[in-house]
């Protein structure tokens, strides 16, 4: 039969290793045992000690915090029947032994100099019959300069006391005792003995070695989060709030705010596209070569230190864009390596701070441009700490050879969800055990948790394990700490709760170790080198993590624990677990029933699903039955642990999409009443007629094409109720027709007349062509002044980019629109014409189908628009959801006027027209190149192409002059690869090859190759030798910059052969959309006199 250690011995067997740094698993002696060298503070319910506080405090808040710290220590003695009074030092009884807390006169007389301690360090020292527990008790140095991130008092004595109580008095700090943003000074109303946040295990004798003399500096300076916390639980578990450090990273705009300098000093801001960006959209960008800018950066650091902060931060803006001025180009002689420019600038600033304010710290951000370590130096100034944005081995490894004297800081993404929700468990004790060991081995000294972790019922053992592991990461073990937590928290119910947590954490271990945010399998690169996420469907993931069998077993274990719970505190803790588990079960039930409905979408499965959604919504509403609709505070707790403070019912319903939480348009937020009244879903279908000419937009074009109604009204959960008696609500407000010819898609939308017509009326057309790239286009036309707008979703492949998965308004497509209103301005006819080249596709053939939607929005004076869709269901919540798109079928048999056969092939491919339109909007060749003498284009028709999907070209020597070309295809240059039908939409590596003869008259002159552009990266070989490249590595630029940028390759006379043709081979890598040498390639020699 399995046995479980009693609570009485837990405090001994699982004794903390805080003081010694080694694991000592020994039982404390019982009251009848006399041990030499022991200082007994109390036994058999008796104590002669007094808790002594200083007579004066640095500030009232520090004084109150120390009062509460003393009261906590008093409660630990009282839990074991020992009465210990709290007195000021001036009033203490000199005839009695004392436990001195803080910077007392007694401690100072014993030469205990607390000013030499750093951070949350403390001293615990036995001096004769007395004991001193003291740390630095400092008031907050200044008001915070970052909203929502306040600075805190540092009560180092409190850290010493909580560690002492855990080590020697059987106290366990299991849950937060105070809400976020409240310091321990706010604990005045807490009854420590009754509070379920603490457990005071029975310790018959409280004793310490009589020679105890410990000075302990915690491994972390801070481990903070949002919202910030600083309760006794947090201090005990090394979740230290920020005191005299600033953590953030993006500091340039703090130093040079736009509102102060944009008008008076536009030269401080980056020169981009020939203009200073002082008033440009987005984050401010700066001219970092400007001496005045560098001086303001430095002054910001020094001023912040002078306000009382020990540590300051330094980092470039989010979305950094380099200044294009000549001085910045020459800065530090790094060329286009902007990461190196930033590293050198930041190092120089830190060196200046070290001289001006010795002893203070500068934390530099390693982020995007500075993600990799510097190349030109490996030793940082002694005041420097590096902020990394990842904590995995691959994030840390590049820094192993660098000297970073103040260690590292990091964002921690443990509780930043990846398709699970913030209200479901994400990490396990196994994960945080290895993580804390890795961090401490690599000298991480501070942490900001991006995602605090708020599931103290389901993840309480994880938070406890993580906090305690930082006490001694090399000797403590997660399995011991899990038992320590459960034994203290659940007493007799510990056994089923250990089984409960064991099954739960086994179920999510794969997610925790591999699939979670920033974990190894968070993203991957597919066969074409594209960065993709393994997971895209949250229901798929949740269904996998929480199968019905696991949930049933967890319910059984939790129910058993609830039955055998024998104290009020244990029942209060189990109530937190129950509340969170019921939420998890309700969520998982909706997921599983939705899958069943997808498999068999009949009325029975739908109603069962809708019942589950209603039940879940009712559960969420019940969680907010407190005063003024807030979360209800459970018995015994000082604040609601779940739902977390600041979260409302919409949050728990997952009504809004969050970062990597795409739930807003899932079944969780269906309008169940509308769904019950709606027919079962079926595909909405519209015909787009293939015609000979769709350009005229005349009545003769549209007359034979059937009009499709846009008549399904969107029932938005925030909107006012629909008045079904309103005649306008029942009428079909609009119709749509579509026609297509060889070059364009034409759309006519006719909006019926209504007295509700408004200048704010608009039409949104959504098109999702097939092709596997998941691109959706949006075209918007407003009635007012025929204003137009376009956007696209799917081109951005970086999961870290805020535009990922969203419509990007910066996408610009060529299209036209014309509209006509009736005389009374009520009815409205709009004609849209969208070239295939804008969509990057060829004309669809007969029978092909696309997906899309048409949305008509009617505005009104009250600002509550009405939306009508062509394709919708009762579950439709947002208008751009591809799951609700209908089918647009292209057909050549739509009546008179329609084409009776497939349209003739256009004279130019749409992609060719797109490329030529890019020439027109930007350039075919740079203007300066057109004026060059002795420049000759390489023949367009003489190029060959070979795809390299398996990346074997280099290994097989495709760059060699004598390489065989039997498997190469003809492909003209300039062109996109997809313009060659045999290649199509290829993504990956491709090789392009030609030969040219260098004129003998060019001997002795400098010769170069001029590439108009290579989409995206290019490696250039001449006669088998690599002579140049235009890549992310060589240019230190993104592919968004490289793909349309001209570049040159200088050739030496030894590389050229003037006696026979030279073989030019270009290896190109394309990761998205089109690829290839899409602008001309020239060969040019400088003038003879210029080369001398």
N, C-alpha and C positions, 0 to 999 in steps of 0.2 A: 504494500500500500504506500502510495506517495505521501511524504510528510512535508510540511511547510514550517519554516522557522517561525516561532512565535514573535509577536511584536515586542515582547519583553527583551529578547536577545538581539533584535535587529540592530539596535543602536550600537551594540558591541561588535557583532560579527561583521557588519558592513561599515565598520568605523571608517571615517574619512581619512584620507592620506594627506590632508591639506598641510599639516604642520611639518611632518617628517619628510614628505616627498617619496615615501616608500609605503608599500602596502603591508599594514600590520593587522592581520586577522587574529586578534586575541581577545578573549573575554575580559571585561573589567571585573575586578574582584568583587565579591558580594560584601555586604556590610559587616559580616562576621570575620572578614579576612583582613589582617593587618599587613600592610605592604610597606617595606622600608623605602624611604625617599619619595613619599607620597604626600601631597598637600590636599587634604580633604576639605572641600568647600561645603559639603552637606551630606548627611546620611540619616537613614531611618526617620525621615520626615523632619529633621532638625537641621538648622544652619545658624551659625553665629555671625554670618557675614552681612555686610551692608554694601549697597551699590552707590558709589560716590561719583558725582558729576562735578565738572569745573564750576567755579563761582561766576565766571564770565564766559561769554561766547562771542565769536566773531560777528554774528548777526542773530536777530531773533529767530529766523527760520532754522539756522544751524542749531540754536539752542533747543528749539522744539523737536528737531529731528533726534537730537541726543536724548531728550526726555523720553521719546517714544522707543528709542533703542534700549534704554534702561528698563522701560516698562515691559518690553519683550523679554529681556533677560529675567526680570522678576517673575514673569508668567512661567518661564521654563522651570524655575525653582519651585514655584507654587504648584505646578502640575505634579511634582513629586512630594508634595506636602510640606515644603520648606518655605517659610516666610522670610523674605529678604527685603528690607526697606530701601527706598531711594532717597538719598540726601545730597545736599550741596556740600562741597568740600569744607566750607567754613562751619557747617553744622554737624559734621560727622563725629561719631563717638570714637575718640582715640584709643579707647580700651578694647575696641572690637577690631578684628581683621576686616580688610576692605577689598572690594573689587573696584579699582579705579578705572573709570571710562573716560577716554579723551585726554585732552591736554591739561591735566591737573597739575597743581603745584608739586604734588608728590612725585609725579612722573618726571617733571623737570629737575627736581632735586636728585633723582636717580640717574641724571645725565641721559635721559631719553630725549633725543633731539628729533622731534617729528618733522621739522623743516627739511631734514635730509631725505625723507621718504618721497617717493614719486607716485603719482596716480592714486590708486586705491590700496596702496601698501599699508601694512599695519604691523604693530608690535604686540606680542603677548609674552609677558615676562613675570615670573614668580620672584618676589623679593621678600624673603622671610615668610611671614604668614600672609602677606598681601599679594594681590595679583593686579597687574596693569594690562588693560586692553586699550590700545590707542592707535589711531591713524590720523592722517591729515583731514581735518574738518574745515573745509574752505567754502565760503559763500561763492555763488556764481560770480565770475569775474565781470560780466557785462551782460547787457540785454542781447538776445540773439539777433543776428542780422539776417536770419532766414526764417520766414514766416512758417509757423507750424513745427519748428524745430527749436524749442526753447533750451536754454542752458539751465543746468541744475547745480545745486549745492553738491559738493563732494563730501560725503560723510564716511571717511575711511574707518573711523571707529565702528560704524555699523557693520562694515565688512568683517572686521575682526570679531565682533560679537556674534554674528550669525555663524561664522565658521567655528567659533568656540562652542556655541550651543549645539551645533550639529555633531562636533567631535566628542564632546564630553557630557552633554546634557540630554542627548536623545531627541533633539528637535529636528523635524523634517519640514522643509519648505517646499510644498507640493504644488501649490497653485498661487496665482497672483492674489495678494491680499488687498490691493488698491487698484482703482481704475487707471487707465493711461493718463498721463500728464499730471499725476498727483504724486508728490514725493512722500517719503516716510513721515514728514512733519504732519501729514494729513491723516495719520493713523489714530488720532485721539479717540475716536468713537469705536474703534475695534476692540471687541472682547477677545483677546488673543487665545484664551483657553477654549472658547466656544467656536472660534472661526474655523471653518473647514479647510482654509488655505494652509493651516499648520497641523502637524501632528506631534504631540509631545509623548514620546514613548517612555514607558516606566524605566527609570534609572535609579535604583535604590541608593547608590552612592555617587555623588558628583565629585570627582577628584582629578587632580592633574599632577604630573611629576613636579617635585619640589624644586627642581632645577630648570624648569621650563623657561626657555629663552628663545623665542622665535621672531624673526623678522621676515614677513611674507609679502612679496610683490606679485599680484596676480599676473597671469600671462597676457591678459587683454587690458588695454587702456580704456576701451569702450566697446560695447556690443549693443548698438542701438537700432531703432526701427521706427516705423511710423504706424500709428501714433506712438510717441516715445513713452517709455515706462521706467519707473524707478522705485518699485515697492521693495519690501524686505525679500520677497520671493526673487525678484530680479537681482538684487545685490547678492543674495546667497548663491544664485546660479550664474553669476558672472555676466549678467545682462546689464552692464553698467551704462547709465545714460551719459550723454555728452556734458562735459563740464567746461573745460577751457580749450576745447578744440572745435574747429569748424570742419564739417564734412559735407562735401557737395561736388566739387570738381570743376564745374564750368564757371570760371571766375572773371573772364575778361570784361564782361558787361558790368560786373560789380565795380570794377576799377574805372571803366570809361562808359558810364551810362549814356544812352542815346539822348535822353531828354536834356542832359547837361551839355553835350558836346556836338550834337549833330549840326546845329546851326552855326556855331562859332568855329568849329574845327572839323570840317568834313574830311580833311586830309588824314585824320586819325583812322578813318574807316577804309576798308579794302577797296581797291580799284578792280572792278570786275566788268568786263565788256566795255571798257573805256569810260566808266562812270564810277564815282565814289558811292558807296552803298550806305551812307549814313541814314537814309530813310527807306531803304529797301525792306521788303517783307522778310519775315523769318528772324532768326537770331542774328544779332549784330555780328559783323565780321570786321576784322581790323588789319591795318597796315603794320605788321609787326616789325618792319625795318625802321619805322619812324622812331627816332630817339625819344621824342616826347611820349609816344605810346609806351615804350619800354619803361620810361621813368614813371609813368602813371601806374603801370603794373607793379613795379617795385614799391611805390608809395602806398598802394593799396595793401600790400602784404605787411609793411611796417606799421601802417596806421591800425590795421586789425590787431597786430600784436600789442600795440600801445594801448588798445582798449581793454587789455587784460587777457587775451587769448594766448595760450602756450603754443598751440599748433594752428597753422593756417593752410588753406588749400590753394592749388594752382592748376589751371587747366584750360585748354582751348574751348571755344563754344561748341555745343552740340550742333551737328550739321556743318562742321567747319568747311569754309571755302577759302582757298588761298588768294591772297592779293596778287594782282597781275602787274604791279608796277615794276620798273627796272631794278629799283633798289632791293625789293624783296627777292627778285630772281637771283641777284648776286649775293644775297645774305648768307654768310658763313660758308660760301663756296660749295654748297651742297646741290646745286642745280635744281632739279624738280623734286628732289627728295624732301618733301615738306615735313615728314615725320622727323627727319634729322634736324631740320631748322628749328622745330618746336622743342625738341629735346635740348638742343644747345641753348636756346633762349631761356628755357626753364632752369637749366643748370646754372646759367650765368646769374639769373635772378636769385636762386637759392644761395649762391656764393656771396652775393651782395647782402642778403639777409643775415647770413652767418657772421659777416663782419659787423653789420650794423646792430644786430640783436642776437648776440651769441647765446646759445642755450635754447633758443626757440626752434620750432620744427616746421618744415614745409613739406606738405604732401602733394606730390605731382601725380597727375592722372595719366595712366596708360590706357588709351582709349582710341579706337579706330586709327587715326593717323599715327598715333604713338602706341599702337597696340604691341608692336615689337620693340625690343630694347634698342637703344641707340647703337650706331655702328662706329662712331668716331671716338667713343670713350666708354670705359667700363667701371669707372669709379665715380660715385656721386659724392657731393659734399656731405659732411658728417651730420648735417641737420635734415637730411632728406629721407623721406619715406615715399614709397611708390604705391599708388592705388591701382590695383588690378581689378578688372571686371569679370574675372573668372577664377575659380579655385580648384579646377581639375589639374591633374598632373601635366597635361599638355599646355595649360595656361602658365604654369609655374616653371616648367623645364627651361624655356628660353632665358630665364633670369639666373640660372645657377652659377654662371661665371661672373656675375656682376656683384660689385660691392655696394650694398645699399645699407648704410650704417644704421638707420632708424627702422629697418625692417619694412614690412609690407602691410597694407590695408586692403580691404576688398569689399565689394558688394557680394552679398550672399543671396542666391536665388532659390533657396530651399523651398520657400513657400510662395513662389511666383508660379501660378498654375500653368500647365501646358495641357489644355483641353479638359482636364478635370476642373472642378470649381474650387474656389478658395474655401468652400465649406465642406470639402471632402479631404480625407487624409492624403498627404503627399510624401512624407518621409518616414523612415523607420530607424530604430535604435542602431541597427547594423550600419546604416548609411552615415549617421552623424558620428558614430564611433570612429570610422576610418577618416571621415572628413576632419574632425578635430585633430586627430593625430597628424594628418598631412599638413594642416595649417600651422600647427605649432612647430613641427619639424622644419618648416620653411620660413619661420620668423614672422608670421602674421601677428600683428599687435593690436589691430582694431578692425571692427566689422560693422558694416551697415546692412541690416537684413532687409532686402527688397521684397517685402511680403513678411509680415511679422510672425505669422503662425498664430491662429486664434482658436484652434480646436483643442481646448484643454481636456475635454472628455475623451476624444478618440486619439489625440496625439500627446496627451499629458506626459506619458512615459518618455516620449521622444524629446520634448523640450527639457525635461528633467535630466535625461541622459546627456544631452548636448551640453547643458550648463555645467553639470558635474564633471564631465570629461575634461573641461578646461582647468579643473583643479589639478589633475595629474594625468595627462593624456597617455603617458607611456605605461602606467601601472593600473589605472582603473579600467574596468571592462563593462561593456554595455549589458551583458547578461547579469552581472552583479547589481548594476544600477537599476535594471528593470525589476529585479526582485526587491531591491531596497525600496523602490517607489511603491510597488503593489503591496508589499508587506505593511508599509506605513499607511497607505491611503485606504486600504480595504480590509485590513485585519483578517477576520475569519473568512471573508469573501475573496481573499487574495488568490486562492487556487483557481476558481473559475475565471477570474479576471486575467490571470496570467495566460490561461488558455484562450480567452477572448482576444487579448492583444497578440498572442502568438499567431493565431489564425488570421487576424486582420492584417498584420504586418507581412506575413507570408504572402497574402493575397496581393499586396501592392508592392512587393519587393522589386519586381521587374520594372515597374514604373519608377520607383524611388532611385534605383541604381542606374537605369539606362534611359528611360523615356522622358523623365522630368526635364524642366527647363535647365539648360546648360549641362545636362547629363550627356554621356557619350553618344547616345542614339537620339538625341533631341533633333538633330538634323543629319543629313547625309548628302553625298554628291552622287547623282545618278550616272548612268553610262555616258551621258553627254557632258559631264562635269558640272551640271547645274546643282545648286544647293537646294535641297528640298527637305520638307519635314516628313518624318515617318508617319505622323498622325495628322489627320485633317478633320476627322469626324468625331466629335466629343461623345456621341451616343455609342459609337463603336468601341471606344476606349472604356467608357463606364460600364458597358455591358460585359466587357472582358474582365475588368477588375472585380466586379461585384456580381458574380453569378448567383442564381437563386439558392443553390446549395450552400454556398458560403454564408449568405445572409441568414439562412435558416439556422445554421450552426452557431453563428454569432448571437442570434436571438436566444437560443437555448442557453448559452453560457452566461449571457447578461441576465437573463431571467433567473437563473440559478443563484447568481451573486446577489440579486435583489432579494431573494427569499431568505438567504442566510445572513444578510447584513444585520449586525447586532448593536450598532451605535448610531446616534443621530448624525454624526459627522460622516460616517461611511455612507449612510443613506443619501445625504446631501451631495456627496461626490458622485455616487452612482446616478443620481438624478441628472447631473451634467452629462454623463456618458449616455444616458437614455435619451435625453433631448437631442443630442447630436446624431445618435444612431437612428432614431426615428426619422430624422430629416434625411439621412443617407438612404434608409430603406425606401422612403417615399420617392426619392429621386430615382433610385435604381428601378423601382417598380414601373414608373413611367417609361423609362428607357426600354425595359424588356417588353412591355406591352406595345410600345411603338414599333419595335422590331416585329412582333407578331402581326400587327396591323399592316406593316409593309409587306409581309409575306402573304397574308390573306386579308385584303382590304374590304371585309364585309361589315355589315352593320353590327354584328355581335362583337367582333374584335374592336371596332371603333368605339362602341359604347363602353366597353370595358376599359379602354384606354382613356376615354373622356372622364369616366368615374375616377380613375387613378389621378388624373390631373386635378380634378376638383378636390379630391381628398388631400392632395399635396398642398394646394392653395389654402385649404382650410387649416391645415397644420401650421402653415406659415403665418396665417392671420392670428392663430392662437398664441404664437410666440410673442406677439406684440399687443398683449392685453394689459400692459402696464399703464401708468398715468399718462395722459395725453397721447395715447397710442404708441408709447415707447415699449421697449423690450421689458418683459416682466423680470423682476429680481427674485430669484429663487430664495427660499428660506435659508438663512445663515450667511448668505453671501453679501458683500458690501456693494456689488454691482453685478449686472448680468454678464456671465461668461459667454453665453450663447443665447441669442445672436450677439455678435460683438457690438460694443458701443459705436454709434455712428452709422450703423447699418440699418436699413429699413426693410419693409416687406418687399419692395421692388428688388432690392439687392438679393434677398434670399430666394425670390422667385426666379432669379437670373433673368430679369426682364431687360437688362441692358448688356450689350456686349462689352466685355473687358479685354485687356491684353491677353490674348490666347484663351479667352473664354467666350467662344462664339455661340451663345445660347439664346440671344434675343429672338431669333426667328425659328426656334425649334418648337417641338410639340409642347414643351414646358409652358409656353406662353400662348397657346391657342385660345381663341375665344370659344369655349366649349359650348356655350349656348348657341352661337351661330353655327358651329360644326354640327350640332345635333339637328338643326333645322335644314342643313344644306344637303344636297344630293351627294352620293359618293363620288369621289373625284374621277374624272375622265379627261383625256387630253383635249385641250382647246386647239383648234386647227384653223389656219387662215391660208388662203391661196395667194401666191405672188405670181402674176402672169408673166411669162417670158414673151416679150414682144420685140419687134424689129427696132422700134425707136420709142424710148420712154422719156425723151428730152422735152417734148412739146408741152406736156402737162395740160393738154387741151381736153375738152369734154369728150371728144371722140376716143381718146385713150381710155378714159375712166368708165365710160358708159357700159361697155360689155363686162366689166369686172364687178363681181358681186361685192357689196359693201358688208363689212364685218362689224357688228356692234361692239362698241367700247362701253359696256353697260353694267359691269360688276362693281358695286360700290365697296370701297375699302372700309371695314369696320375697325377703326383704330381704337385701341384700348384707352387712350387718353382723350378721345374726342367726345363731343357732346352726343347724346343719344340721337338716333336717326328718327325723324318724324315720318313714319310710314304713310301718313295721310297727306304728306306734302306731294303735290303732283309732280314737282320737279325731281323728287327723289325716286319716283316710280318710272319716269321717262328715261329712255336711252339717250344720254347726252351727246354721244358722238359716234361716228362710224369711221372705219379706216379701209383703204384700198392700197394694194401694192402692185407694182409692175417693175420688170427688170429687162434691160437690154444688155448689149455687150459691154457697156462701160459703166453702168450705174444701176442703183436701186432707187426707184421713185416711190414716194409714199404720199398719199393724200388723206388728210384727216379733216372731217367736216364736223364742226361742233354746232349743235342745234341752238337756235335762239332761245334765250331765257332772260328773264328780268334780273337774274343774278349774275349776268355777265360782268366781268371785272377786268381792268387792265392787268391784274395779277394772274389771269388765266394762263395756263401753260400746257405744253405738250411735251412729254418725255417718251422718247423712243429708245428701247433697249434691244440690242442685237448681239447675239452670241453665235458667231459662225463656227462650224465644226472644225476640227483640226487637232484636237488634243492639247492645245495650249491654254484652254480655259480663259480666253480673253472675252470680256464683255465691254461693249461700247455703249455710251449714253449720249444722246443728242437731244438737246432741250431748246424749245422755241417758246418764247413768251409773246403774248398778245401785245403787250406794251412795247411799242417802237420796234417790233419784230426782233427783239434782242435774242441772241443765240449763245449757246454754250455747249461744249463737248467735254467728255471725260472718258477715261478707259480704266478698266480694272484687270489686273493679271500680268502686266508687264514687269512689275517689280517683284524680284525673286528673293529678296533679302528679308528673312523673318524678323530681323531687328529693326527694319525701316518702318516708321509709323504709317507709311502708305501701303504696306504689305496687306493684300486682301481688301483694299479699299479703292474707290474710284479716285483717280489722280487727275485733278483739273488741269495739271500742267501739260497733259497730252493734247496736242493740237492736230486736228484732222481737217482736211479740205472737204467742205460740203456747202450746199446752198439751200436757201429756203425763201419762199415767197408766200405771202398770205393776203387774204382779202376779207374784209368785214362788210356786213350788210350796212345799209344806210343808217339803221338805228343802233349800230354797234353791238348788236346782240349775237347774231350768228357769225361764225368765223370759219373760213376754209384755209387750210395751210398745206402747201406743197413742199416736200423735202426731197432733195436729190443728193445721194451719197455715192461717190465713185467707188468702184471696187478697190482701186488703188489705196484709197483712204483706209480701207479695212484690211489691206494687205492680202487680198484673196483674188482669185479669178472668178468669173461669172459662174454661178451655180448652173448645173445642167438640169435637164428635165427630170423631175422626181426627187431631186435633192431637197433636203429640208434643213432649216436652221431653227434655232430657238430664240425667242424674244418676247417682248411685251410692249404694249402701248398704254400710256397712262395719261389721262386728262385730269387736270387739277383746276377747280374753280375756286378762286379766292372770294372772300367777302370782307365787309368792313370790320367785322368782329375779329378778324385774324384767325378764323377757324376754317381752313379750306376743306373742300370736299374733293375726294379722289375717286376716279372711276378707272377701272382696268379692263383691258380686253381679256386677259387670262388671269383668273384668280380662283381661290377655293375658300371655304369657310375658315381655313387656318391662316390665310394670308395676313401678315402683319406689316411687312415692308414691301415697297413697290419694286425693288431691284433684286428680289430673291430669285435666283435662277431656278429653284425648285418649282416655282409657280409659272415659269415661262411657258408659253404655248409653242406650237410648232408652226413654222412658216414654210409652206410647201411650194416649191417652184415648179410650175407646170406650164406646158405649151399648149394646153387645150382649154382655154378659159373663155372661148366664145369669139365672136367676130372681132377682128382687129388684132387678135392674138397671133403669135407666130405659129405656123403649122409644123414647124420643124425646129430643131435646136438652132439657136442663133449662130450666125457665122462667127468664126474665130476673129477676135479683134486684130487689127494690124499690129498693135503692140500689147504685150502682156501688161496687166495692171501693175505688176511689180516693177516692170521697166518704166512705166509712166510714173510710178511713185519715185523711183530713183531720179528720173529727169526732173520731177517737181522739186526734189531736194536740191538738185543743182540750181534750179531757179530761185529757190528761197534762201539758199546759202551761197554755194559756189561749186563749180565743177573742178576748177583749179584755183588756187590762191591767186589773187590779182598780181602779186609780185612775180609769180612764176611765169605768167603770160608774157612778161616783158623780158624774160631771160634770153640771152643770146646762146647759140650753140646748145639748144635744148631740143631733143627729139622724142616724141612719144614712142614707146615700144608698141609694135603692131598689135592691134586689139585681137585679131583673129588667130594669132599664133600661140595662144596660151592653152595649156592642158590643166586638167583637174583630177585629183584622186582623193576620195574620202578616206579617212583614217579612223574609223570608229573604235578600233581596238588599240589605237595608239602604238602601232608597230612600225611606223614610218622611219623613225630615227634608228630603231634597232636594225632595220633592213636596209638602211642607207638610201632612202628615197631622195635625199638631197644631193647625192653624187651625180656628177656630170654624165657618167656612163650608165646610170640606172635605167633599167628597162621601162618603156612607156606603153607597153601593149595594153595595160589595164587602165590607162588614163583616158579621160574623156575630153573632148574639145569643149572649151568654155571661154568665151570672149572676156577680155578685161578692157574697160570696166564693166562689171555686172555683179549683181547679187547671185549667190549660188543657186537660189531657188528659181532664178530666171532660166536656168537650164533644166528642162523637164525631166531628164534622166536623174537629176540630183534631188530636186524638190526641196522641201523644208528640212534641211539637214542641220543638226546642231552637234558640234563636236570639233574635232581637228580635221582640217582639209589642207591639201597641198596644191599649190598652183605653180606652173612651170612654163618657161619660155626660153628662147635663145636670142641673142642679139650680137651684132658685130660692132666693135668699138672702132671708130675711124682712126686710121693710123696717124692722122694729123693731130690727134689729141694726146699723143705721147708727150710726156713731160708736163702735162697740165693736170690740175686737180679735177677728178671726175666724181660725180655723185649720182645716186638714184633718188628720184623724187616721187614719193608715194602720196597721191591725193588723199587716200584714206584706206585703212584696212579694218574691217568690222569682224572681230574686235581687237585681237592681239596678233602680232606678226613677228616671225623670226625669219630673217633674210639670209639666204645662202647664195654664194657666187662660186661656181665651179667646185661645189662640194664643201666650201668653207663658210662658216658663220661669219658674216660681215656686219651685221647689225640686227637690232630688234626694237620693237615698239610694243612694250608689254607693261602690265601693272608693276612688275618688279623694276624694269628699267626706267620707267617714267614716274613711278610713285603716283599713279593716277588710277581712277576707277574706270571700268569699262564704259561707263556713261560718258566719260570724257574722251577715251581713246578711240571709239569707233568712228568718229567723224573728224579726227584731228590729222592734218597733214604731217608728214615726217620725212626726213632725209637720211640717207645712208651714204657716208663718205667711202670712196673706194681708193685704194692705193694702186700705184702702177704695177706693183708686184701681184696684185690680185686680179688684174685685167690681163686678158690675152688679146693682143692686137693682130695676131696672125690667123686666128680662127674664131668661130662663134663662141661666145661665153654663155654658159647655162645659168640662168637665174631661177632659183626655186624659193618660194615663199610658203612657209608653214603658218597657217592661220588657225586661230582658235575662236570659235563662236559659241557662246553659252545661251543666247536668247535671241529669238526672232531671226532676222536675216544675217547673213555672214558673207565675207568675201572681199575682194579688191574691187570696191564699187566706185572708185574714182580713178582717173587715168594714172599711169605710171610713166615717168619721163626719165631719160638719160641726159645728163647735162655736164658740160665741161666749162670751167671758169675761163675767163679771158686770159690769154697767155701772159699779159703784163700783170695780171692780178696774182699769178702764181709765182712770180719771181720774187 
